[in-house]
């Protein structure tokens, strides 16, 4: 996958405010992702097991930096999750 194709793939994967995905990526793609999103949390969830040398990763582009400390921060997170669910429902339909 070329660099521009990968950037298009990322754009499609995280459109409409979605900040978490499980993606199958190569080491080169993970490196590219880290260089463009240095604050992202990327966690490998499988071993390399195919001819393309890709593994599954959990990717959080907008990680929560600290635990909610107040009722307001919990409400804000709840609202964000509701928006993400609505976006996913729209994509399904």
C-alpha positions as CSV (number, residue, x, y, z in Angstrom):
1,X,0.0,0.0,0.0
2,X,1.5,3.4,-1.0
3,X,1.8,6.2,1.5
4,X,-1.2,8.1,-0.1
5,X,-3.3,5.0,-0.1
6,X,-2.5,4.4,3.6
7,X,-3.4,8.0,4.4
8,X,-6.7,7.5,2.6
9,X,-7.3,4.2,4.5
10,X,-6.7,6.0,7.8
11,X,-9.0,8.9,6.8
12,X,-11.8,6.4,6.0
13,X,-11.2,4.4,9.1
14,X,-11.4,7.3,11.5
15,X,-14.0,9.5,9.8
16,X,-17.0,11.1,11.5
17,X,-15.3,11.5,14.9
18,X,-14.4,7.8,15.4
19,X,-11.2,7.6,17.4
20,X,-10.9,3.8,18.1
21,X,-10.5,1.0,15.6
22,X,-9.0,-2.4,15.4
23,X,-6.8,-2.5,12.3
24,X,-4.6,-5.0,10.5
25,X,-1.3,-3.3,9.9
26,X,2.3,-4.0,8.9
27,X,5.2,-2.7,11.0
28,X,5.8,-0.1,8.3
29,X,2.2,1.1,8.6
30,X,2.4,1.2,12.4
31,X,5.5,3.3,12.1
32,X,3.8,5.7,9.7
33,X,0.8,5.9,12.0
34,X,3.0,6.7,15.0
35,X,4.8,9.5,13.1
36,X,1.5,11.2,12.1
37,X,-0.3,10.6,15.4
38,X,2.4,10.6,18.1
39,X,-0.2,10.8,20.9
40,X,-2.1,7.7,19.6
41,X,-2.1,4.5,21.7
42,X,-1.4,1.5,19.5
43,X,-1.5,-2.0,21.0
44,X,-0.9,-5.2,19.0
45,X,-3.5,-7.8,19.7
46,X,-2.2,-10.7,17.5
47,X,1.0,-12.1,16.1
48,X,2.1,-11.8,12.5
49,X,0.5,-14.8,10.8
50,X,0.0,-14.1,7.1
51,X,2.0,-13.6,3.9
52,X,1.6,-9.8,4.1
53,X,3.3,-9.8,7.6
54,X,0.5,-7.9,9.2
55,X,-0.9,-8.1,12.7
56,X,-4.1,-6.8,14.4
57,X,-3.7,-3.6,16.4
58,X,-6.1,-1.6,18.6
59,X,-5.6,2.0,17.6
60,X,-6.8,4.9,19.8
61,X,-6.2,8.3,18.1
62,X,-7.7,10.3,20.9
63,X,-6.7,8.5,24.1
64,X,-8.1,9.6,27.4
65,X,-5.2,11.3,29.1
66,X,-6.5,10.8,32.7
67,X,-9.3,9.1,34.5
68,X,-12.5,11.1,34.9
69,X,-12.3,13.1,38.1
70,X,-15.7,14.6,38.1
71,X,-19.3,14.0,37.1
72,X,-18.9,16.5,34.3
73,X,-16.0,14.7,32.8
74,X,-18.0,11.4,32.9
75,X,-20.9,13.2,31.2
76,X,-18.6,14.5,28.5
77,X,-17.2,11.0,27.8
78,X,-20.7,9.6,27.7
79,X,-21.7,12.2,25.2
80,X,-18.7,11.5,23.0
81,X,-19.4,7.7,23.1
82,X,-23.1,8.4,22.1
83,X,-21.9,10.4,19.1
84,X,-19.6,7.7,18.1
85,X,-22.3,5.1,18.3
86,X,-24.7,7.2,16.3
87,X,-22.0,7.6,13.6
88,X,-21.5,3.8,13.5
89,X,-25.3,3.2,13.3
90,X,-25.5,5.6,10.3
91,X,-22.6,3.8,8.6
92,X,-24.4,0.5,9.1
93,X,-27.7,1.7,7.4
